[in-house]
Amino acid sequence: MWSRKFAALLPEVEKRQLFRKHGFYSIYEFAAKLAGMGRKNVEEVLRTYSKVEDRPLLKAQIEQFGWSKVRVITPLIATVEETKLAEMVKTLPREALSECVHELKGSKPREFETITFKVDKKTALEFRKFQQQLEKEAKIKIPLGKVLSKLLSKIEPAPKVPSVLGKSKKVTRYIPAQTKREAVAKHNGKCAYPSCNKPYQEIHHLQRFAIKKSHEGIVPLCKNQHRIGLLA
């Protein structure tokens, strides 16, 4: 505790040159003789303090939790609210704090959309319980949007159901014999064109096969009507 308090005083001692009043040549000699601090640590303390100089909440964390923990969150000062950073220093162990900072540094800013909906009391209670469980594990407050995102991530996608029939067969220009027989029988073996009673000679697609890729709507025609149909 006294080491943290001493480190928190170093910026003011440096600023007011108080070490000279006690007969020390530099702040480094002052820190080494009174607290056994090495030059590198003193430099880190002063550098960390300079980054949080205009953030009183984080300055207070240096004395309470140590400069080394506060130093970890300095890369996020420009992008994360001071209250959130102070809460992170207060609640997270140093290793977890480093992990959290690493994740936040690597994440890209996301666009957010406000969604409002009503749920029954039982659903709301279960949702709050899940939020409390996440906050207990992370040791920080988690907004409702992130709780919902975590909840949705636990939902497994429905397995793909294989088709019973398998892949559909490719339709070719060849007309199945049964389909042809049915079309011919429907018109008694005669040309399907009205007022034409000639025997059929050709099978005609009312809609071009190249477009529809289907043998639905085929009709029997005599050669003349088939030629006319092709020209139409």
Secondary structure by P-SEA (a helix, b strand, c coil): caaaaaaaaaaaaaaaccccccccccaaaaaaacccccaaaaaaaaaaaaaacccaaaaaaaaaccaaaaaaaccccccccaaaaaaaaacccaaaaaaaaaaaaaccbbbbbbbbbcccaaaaaaaaaaaaaaaaaacccccaaaaaaaaaaaccccccccccccccccccccccaaaaaaaaaaacccccccccccccccccccccccccccccbbbbbcaaaaaaaaac
